[in-house]
Amino acid sequence: MNIAIVGAGFAGLSTAKVLTAFGHQVTVFEKEADVGGVWSASRRYPNLTTQNVKSTYAFSDFPYPKHYPEWPSGEQVQHYLDAYTRHFKFAHLLALNTEVKSAQPVGNGWQLTVKAAGKEEETRHFDFLIVCNGIFSQPMIPEYPGSEAFIVAGGRICHTSEFKELADAKGKHVLIVGYGKSSTDVAQAVCQQAASTTVVARHLIWKVPKRLMNVLNYKYLFLTRMGEGLFKYIRLKGIERFLHGIGKPIRNSMLNQVQWVINRQCRLEKLGLKPDQPLESIARSTVSLVTEGFFESVEAGHIHVAKENSITGFSIEHGVRYAHLSDGRRLPADIVICGTGWHQRVPFLTEDVMQYVTDAEGNFVLYRSMAPVGMPGLAFNGYNSSFFSQLNAEVGAYWLADWMGGKMKLPPADVQRSTIKERLAWMEARNEGKHSKGTNIIPFSVHHIDELLADMRLPLGVATRFKQWFLPIDPADFQYLHKALLQRHQPSSAKMQVQTKTV
């Protein structure tokens, strides 16, 4: 088939690489000037690094360069993805600086209107459309009373992804909204330059040190099957049934010990930054790693945290710009940087298509987070925020190849809809509504992969699964998928290769 892929992040690139190996003709449209998605130069804030160590954040057949640090920088991840396209020889399939303006079903395919930088719009026709624009598609900046006057008076309000130059903060009063990783990363980066740095945090969340007790890499606790098993999945089986049944005291003790270590190591009670909720609340959103130096900067007075607070508006008094907080304080403010999340948008899909793939609450209604029920020729990949986003996307690409090639049959439409409805209800309850419109599968990345492998009838071996219970997930464990599916879809070609080698 002739396939259009929108987005050149982890999902778009792995999908392109896999589908070309299965004989499809692919074009990847990316509106930015480089590949990378959230790692693109256009979206990187200062001090950006990965949450995962490099050994767990790679594709199955393409490890990071050995000289990269354990937690690569945003720039290094972007270089890695660029190298991926060149290593597997599909860089020529990328249409960079090209935005998809609209996509609508026509006949048995799709009609796309695209615009490359400096060129006129053109119409392209494809047999299949795969949306890989990611769940972090549009920065979300709250609307504050008085913001227009604040900006006219010389103030600046931006998203963390839009703040690029540390020099912009020199000598300025900077407020960072939010307490997630991007907020604390930016706060630590600017605090040595700014006149004052204040983090405005509505809610405190638990942050996990890269090394607990300054020794144990957190990957051994949270990037394993055991780490996932500590949190209750939609259905329980095997050892997980034990951990959330008669073995729950053991499970609770494990989490309590980790919480005690984090509290002590980061001196949270001393700093007044211990969250009100227990550590297991991290399962409702994501694991946020401790930004190196952040708590030390708070203790030294370089960063102030206005906890249980929000900005209620701005004012200008005697030429000085102020931000007003919900506790009644007002703080001088020159720059406000919002680490307030993202809107999930697919602006190029028509309204009737969006009504088909989303429900009344705006949740994406996708089987396995990828397939709209009963809408041929359309799929999504990367719509499953996870610890192992690159691996979920890569396995998802193989799932798409198997399905599109006709070797994998999905359940009847009513069964798909029932499965989706059950999953959305579970996610809504578990995440208190903060489930990114049905696209957040954290912390159940490997569970999701297991479901995709079961659909393909290619589960991991028992020994590999056992290993993954105690050791961090190794993407190389999933290399077998490529050869197994090629043999399934190209049996005659595979047999010829074997015969040739024998001769």
C-alpha atoms as one frame of an Amber mdcrd trajectory, in Angstrom:
protein
   0.000   0.000   0.000   0.875   3.660  -0.362   0.866   4.914   3.237   0.968
   8.418   4.739   2.429   8.797   8.227   2.001  12.083  10.093   4.747  12.800
  12.620   8.436  11.918  12.790   8.915  11.094  16.449   9.513   7.629  17.902
   6.164   6.328  16.642   6.305   7.787  13.130   9.890   6.695  12.484   9.512
   3.143  13.810   6.279   2.740  11.838   7.987   3.922   8.659  10.964   1.627
   9.164   8.819  -1.443   9.874   6.257  -0.935   7.102   8.896  -0.359   4.408
  10.433  -3.689   5.414   7.055  -5.276   4.640   6.990  -3.808   1.153   4.767
  -0.787   1.674   5.452   2.604   0.106   5.677   5.192   2.878   5.818   8.986
   3.163   6.385  10.603   6.567   5.138  14.187   6.920   6.744  16.299   9.639
   6.012  19.997  10.055   9.274  20.690  11.928  12.691  20.962  10.319  14.055
  17.831  12.016  12.924  14.458  13.284  12.363  13.804  16.960   8.881  14.868
  17.999   9.196  16.080  21.593  12.983  15.853  21.187  13.067  18.199  18.196
  15.239  21.309  18.499  12.035  23.322  18.177  10.686  21.923  21.471  13.663
  21.345  23.745  13.971  23.377  26.925  17.321  23.848  28.717  18.405  20.934
  30.895  16.155  18.397  29.123  17.201  14.764  29.577  15.450  11.425  29.324
  13.632   9.857  32.266  14.780   6.376  31.229  18.332   5.171  31.083  19.599
   4.715  27.542  19.599   0.907  27.753  15.802   0.879  28.197  14.922   3.816
  25.915  16.208   2.453  22.627  14.677   0.576  19.712  15.128  -3.189  19.757
  17.699  -3.252  16.955  19.429   0.104  17.379  21.184   0.832  20.722  22.486
   4.259  21.666  26.154   5.065  21.037  28.337   3.764  23.845  29.733   7.211
  24.627  26.283   8.618  25.457  25.635   9.180  29.188  23.214   6.916  31.034
  20.514   9.587  30.810  20.972  11.140  27.340  20.234  14.806  26.739  17.355
  15.923  24.544  19.797  16.843  21.806  21.402  13.404  21.938  18.018  11.674
  21.619  17.260  13.768  18.541  20.637  12.825  17.026  19.897   9.171  17.825
  16.594   9.314  15.943  18.212  11.050  12.995  20.888   8.332  12.913  18.123
   5.702  13.014  16.659   7.002   9.741  20.066   6.937   8.059  21.128   3.549
   9.422  17.997   1.857   8.088  18.090   3.922   4.891  14.682   5.570   4.935
  15.651   9.233   5.481  14.604   9.914   1.854  11.013   9.036   2.807  10.767
  11.993   5.194   9.011  15.168   4.102  10.360  17.626   6.686   9.105  21.204
   6.993   5.845  19.888   5.562   2.552  20.323   7.394  -0.542  18.244   6.776
  -3.330  20.811   6.546  -6.188  18.365   6.113  -6.872  14.675   5.674 -10.199
  13.216   4.654 -11.368   9.798   3.479 -12.052   9.609  -0.232 -13.239   6.356
  -1.788 -11.018   3.553  -0.520  -8.217   5.863   0.558  -7.274   9.274   1.929
  -6.800  12.673   0.386  -4.210  14.844   2.131  -3.603  18.539   1.597  -0.005
  19.286   2.525   2.131  22.388   2.492   5.905  22.378   2.418   7.733  25.487
   3.636   8.018  28.041   0.853   5.745  26.098  -1.505   2.103  26.063  -2.462
  -0.356  23.570  -0.993  -0.687  20.303  -2.876  -3.052  17.361  -2.779  -1.761
  13.817  -2.270  -3.653  10.523  -2.342  -2.846   7.498  -0.166  -4.307   4.070
   0.520  -3.788   4.289   4.284  -3.229   7.026   6.920  -1.367   6.486  10.189
  -1.467   9.307  12.739   1.751   9.520  14.768   1.700  13.141  15.897   1.972
  12.119  19.537  -0.109  12.949  22.576   2.019  16.039  23.309   0.825  17.896
  20.259  -0.089  21.405  21.420   1.314  23.233  24.471  -1.349  24.032  27.060
  -1.017  27.487  28.636  -3.688  28.569  31.122  -5.642  31.757  30.527  -4.887
  34.241  33.292  -6.770  37.475  34.010  -4.585  40.418  33.100  -2.234  38.410
  30.892  -2.676  40.690  27.870  -1.691  43.796  29.842   1.185  41.827  31.391
   2.551  40.965  27.928   2.018  44.520  26.594   4.013  45.798  29.563   6.960
  43.600  28.537   6.183  40.403  30.398   6.428  36.984  28.801   4.218  33.920
  29.221   5.331  30.703  27.494   5.308  26.915  27.737   8.388  25.007  28.901
   8.761  23.654  25.353   8.928  27.249  24.080  11.636  28.436  26.485  14.943
  27.865  24.715  17.572  30.395  25.895  18.800  30.589  29.482  20.111  34.092
  28.801  16.492  35.267  28.539  16.153  34.763  32.305  19.232  36.696  33.334
  18.358  39.251  35.997  14.628  38.538  35.630  11.966  37.450  38.090  10.879
  34.029  36.816   7.811  32.009  37.812   7.501  28.386  36.720   4.011  26.899
  36.883   3.747  23.204  37.681   5.740  20.592  39.580   6.397  17.967  36.924
   9.806  17.129  35.497   9.838  19.893  32.893   8.986  22.532  35.531  11.690
  21.510  37.977  14.211  21.032  35.147  13.647  24.583  33.944  13.657  25.993
  37.482  17.034  24.428  38.203  18.396  25.650  34.866  17.354  29.294  35.315
  17.869  29.784  39.055  21.537  30.708  38.685  20.685  33.339  36.069  17.440
  34.818  37.370  16.929  37.515  39.984  14.383  35.187  41.599  12.960  31.770
  40.730   9.618  30.596  42.076   7.879  27.315  41.317   4.102  27.682  41.637
   2.801  24.196  42.400  -0.885  23.437  42.795  -0.087  19.885  43.892   3.118
  18.263  45.065   3.974  14.902  43.513   6.525  12.283  44.428   9.807  12.509
  42.566  12.105   9.531  42.307  15.904   9.945  42.569  17.904   8.481  39.712
  19.769   6.483  42.330  18.036   5.563  45.566  20.307   5.894  48.600  22.683
   7.351  45.981  23.482   3.770  44.961  20.602   1.779  43.473  19.577   2.849
  39.964  15.819   3.420  39.960  15.523   1.282  36.810  15.741  -1.847  38.996
  12.616  -0.770  40.851  10.349   0.822  38.265  11.502  -0.349  34.833  10.850
  -4.044  35.444   7.796  -6.278  35.378   7.942  -6.312  39.163   7.754  -2.513
  39.140   4.611  -2.667  37.018   3.191  -5.499  39.067   3.106  -3.322  42.187
   0.247  -1.396  40.618  -3.154  -2.943  39.993  -3.937  -3.653  36.336  -7.400
  -3.941  34.837  -7.179  -7.735  35.132  -4.919  -9.633  37.460  -3.194 -12.935
  36.826  -0.189 -14.879  37.992   1.968 -13.281  40.659   0.080  -9.997  40.322
  -3.044 -11.694  41.677  -0.959 -12.620  44.725   0.537  -9.113  45.135  -2.909
  -7.517  45.160  -4.551 -10.317  47.127  -3.173 -12.183  50.104   0.302 -10.810
  49.336  -0.790  -7.173  49.465   1.000  -6.506  52.799   4.260  -7.473  51.074
   3.486  -5.164  48.152   2.562  -2.306  50.510   5.739  -2.804  52.511   7.874
  -2.564  49.367   6.290   0.739  48.331   6.464   2.129  51.870  10.174   1.363
  52.084  10.842   3.157  48.798   8.754   6.113  49.975  10.736   6.266  53.231
  14.029   6.276  51.336  12.912   9.059  48.975  11.601  11.202  51.828  14.852
  10.826  53.735  17.198  11.170  50.766  15.516  14.315  49.391  14.835  15.796
  52.867  11.242  16.396  51.831   9.809  16.920  55.303  12.573  19.368  56.189
  11.852  21.344  53.021   8.104  21.130  53.497   7.773  19.338  50.156   6.478
  15.918  51.166   3.350  15.116  49.088   0.106  14.464  50.945  -0.595  11.313
  48.935   1.371   8.041  49.183   4.008   7.044  46.667   1.644   4.758  44.776
  -0.146   7.891  43.520   2.584   8.123  40.850   0.634   5.435  38.969  -2.039
   8.022  38.164   0.199  10.082  35.909   3.883   9.336  35.540   7.104   8.790
  37.411   8.861  12.122  37.669  12.582  11.839  38.291  14.294  14.214  40.681
  15.975  17.033  38.766  19.608  16.947  39.829  20.333  19.841  42.161  16.697
  20.930  42.493  16.134  20.156  46.171  19.616  21.463  47.000  18.708  24.754
  45.271  15.466  24.915  47.266  17.383  24.361  50.496  19.923  27.034  49.527
  17.165  29.532  48.770  17.895  29.771  45.038  14.455  28.309  44.238  11.265
  29.043  46.141   8.300  26.675  45.948   4.859  28.222  46.385   3.067  24.958
  47.103  -0.699  24.460  46.991  -0.853  27.627  44.939  -1.848  28.875  41.523
  -1.624  32.140  39.620  -4.921  34.016  39.761  -3.925  36.966  37.572  -1.481
  39.750  36.787  -1.283  43.450  37.509   0.991  46.372  36.682   1.683  48.810
  39.489   4.046  51.764  39.164   5.647  50.098  36.187   6.311  46.823  38.026
   4.723  43.576  36.817   3.172  41.319  39.463   1.698  37.830  39.507  -1.049
  37.262  42.065  -1.212  33.900  43.827  -4.227  32.100  45.228  -2.886  32.464
  48.793  -3.097  36.262  48.474   0.564  36.971  47.794   1.810  38.960  44.847
   5.240  38.343  43.379   7.264  40.430  40.916   7.204  38.610  37.581   8.973
  39.140  34.278   8.724  35.645  32.766   6.112  32.972  33.456   7.021  29.512
  32.157   4.185  26.975  32.164   4.880  23.281  32.612   1.150  22.705  32.496
   0.881  19.848  30.050  -0.490  19.527  26.573  -3.680  19.550  24.565  -4.209
  16.472  22.422  -5.099  17.737  18.957  -5.379  16.199  15.496  -6.124  19.438
  13.610  -5.861  17.919  10.140  -8.672  15.394  10.606 -12.155  16.559   9.635
 -14.814  17.015  12.296 -16.802  13.995  11.166 -13.721  11.768  11.427 -12.886
  13.140  14.887 -16.435  12.394  16.026 -15.884   8.829  14.857 -12.561   8.287
  16.672 -13.439  10.129  19.903 -16.336   9.924  22.342 -18.511  12.685  23.806
 -15.823  13.466  26.429 -13.081  13.721  23.811 -11.459  10.389  24.708  -9.872
   8.555  21.791 -11.869   5.409  21.097  -9.168   3.120  19.715  -8.762  -0.629
  20.002  -5.348  -1.320  21.530  -4.828   2.475  21.410  -4.376   2.179  17.645
  -7.354   1.031  15.588 -10.631   2.953  15.192 -13.472   0.438  15.179 -14.970
  -0.034  11.740 -13.015   2.719   9.995 -10.742   1.087   7.387  -7.617   2.799
   6.191  -6.907   4.730   9.412  -4.714   3.914  12.386  -2.837   5.629  15.212
   0.534   4.797  16.760   2.162   6.377  19.783  -1.182   7.207  21.381  -0.141
   5.395  24.540   1.956   7.510  26.902   4.262   5.022  28.591   7.597   4.455
  30.291   8.890   2.683  27.186   7.342   4.942  24.563   9.843   3.897  21.910
   9.241   0.179  22.533   5.472   0.535  22.702   5.624   2.392  19.371   7.914
  -0.182  17.751   5.848  -3.176  18.847   2.792  -1.198  17.784   4.332  -0.816
  14.321   4.703  -4.594  14.019   1.102  -5.020  15.226   0.005  -2.661  12.439
   2.078  -4.543   9.851   0.509  -7.851  10.895  -3.010  -6.408  10.867  -2.630
  -4.496   7.605  -1.099  -7.574   5.992  -4.208  -9.602   6.789  -2.499 -12.157
   9.032  -4.013 -10.891  12.272  -7.758 -10.761  12.746  -9.242  -8.328  15.240
 -12.256  -9.337  17.368 -15.740  -8.457  16.103 -16.636  -4.769  16.269 -18.919
  -5.157  19.285 -16.169  -6.923  21.232 -13.690  -4.175  20.328 -16.103  -1.485
  21.496 -16.793  -3.330  24.734 -13.050  -3.692  25.400 -12.452   0.007  24.719
 -15.359   1.070  26.935 -14.158  -1.092  29.818 -10.617   0.240  29.499 -11.666
   3.893  29.371 -13.848   3.484  32.474 -10.956   1.836  34.318  -8.515   4.564
  33.251 -10.956   7.306  34.262 -11.347   5.831  37.744  -7.659   5.007  38.251
  -6.297   8.351  37.052  -9.053  10.553  38.479  -9.763  11.785  34.962  -6.117
  12.622  34.199  -5.634  10.013  31.514  -4.749  12.244  28.534  -8.049  11.625
  26.758  -7.661   7.868  27.016  -4.070   7.727  25.769  -2.180   7.288  29.068
  -1.140   3.690  29.793   1.433   4.559  32.472   2.622   2.569  34.398   1.464
  -0.442  32.371   3.768  -0.203  29.358   4.783  -3.861  29.337   1.214  -5.027
  29.926   0.234  -3.161  26.779   3.101  -4.752  24.849   2.037  -8.198  26.100
  -1.455  -7.605  24.722  -0.064  -6.643  21.317   2.187  -9.714  21.271  -0.757
 -11.950  22.182  -2.771 -10.500  19.305   0.113 -11.350  16.962   0.444 -14.820
  18.513   4.099 -14.069  19.217   4.435 -13.904  23.021   7.766 -13.647  24.790
   9.343 -16.847  26.016   8.927 -17.876  29.648  12.619 -17.388  30.434  12.613
 -13.862  29.020   9.493 -12.897  30.949  11.021 -14.280  34.147  14.202 -12.276
  33.568  12.167  -9.102  33.031  10.536  -9.482  36.430  13.823  -8.693  38.146
  15.914  -6.856  35.548  15.133  -3.684  33.566  13.388  -4.264  30.267  15.898
  -4.826  27.457  14.507  -3.711  24.073  16.736  -6.300  22.360  14.451  -8.996
  23.792  11.932  -8.010  21.106  14.192  -8.331  18.059  12.604 -11.677  17.204
   9.447  -9.927  16.011  11.029  -8.665  12.801  12.152 -12.041  11.500   9.074
 -13.915  12.727   6.631 -11.558  11.019   8.617 -11.351   7.794   8.513 -15.133
   7.579   4.783 -15.056   8.214   4.062 -12.430   5.571   6.690 -13.428   3.000
   6.967 -17.202   3.355   8.166 -17.834  -0.182  10.830 -15.147   0.083  11.985
 -16.485   3.451  12.226 -20.041   2.076  14.278 -18.834  -0.898  16.731 -17.125
   1.447  17.124 -20.315   3.478  17.649 -22.390   0.307  20.233 -19.937  -1.011
  22.199 -20.064   2.253  22.083 -23.871   2.179  23.450 -24.032  -1.369
